[in-house]
Amino acid sequence: QVQLVESGGGLVQPGGSLRLSCAASGFSFSSAIMRWYRQAPGKERDWVATISSLGDITNYKDSVKGRFTISKDNTKRTLYLQMNSLKPEDTAVYYCHALSGASYWGQGTQVTVSS
């Protein structure tokens, strides 16, 4: 019954922008700590960003600071990742993760940054 469904991935040019969404259901989204992870080809899954349950505290991987913004809409029960100034090294499958007593993962959405 718990679902995390990512969307918004695609192919973009270097320097471009993309907004990822993660629609949540089946648990208390408003009380959950939410995170974005990514897994690049040949690499282990890596943490990207975290947002507190209220959405007032955020933290980012150093390499995406100033370019990515994590946010959440507790009314819409949706997590977002706004990605600007994209680089080829941002290419990965992006996953949303929820911590709300238990740990939940989405299936991921592909982001490809290439000219």
Sequence and secondary structure as in RCSB ss.txt:
>XXXX:A:sequence
QVQLVESGGGLVQPGGSLRLSCAASGFSFSSAIMRWYRQAPGKERDWVATISSLGDITNYKDSVKGRFTISKDNT
KRTLYLQMNSLKPEDTAVYYCHALSGASYWGQGTQVTVSS
>XXXX:A:secstr
  EEEEE  EEE TT  EEEEEEEESS GGG EEEEEEE TTS  EEEEEE TTS  EEE GGGTTTEEEEEETT
TTEEEEEE S  GGG EEEEEEEESSSEEE   EEEEE  
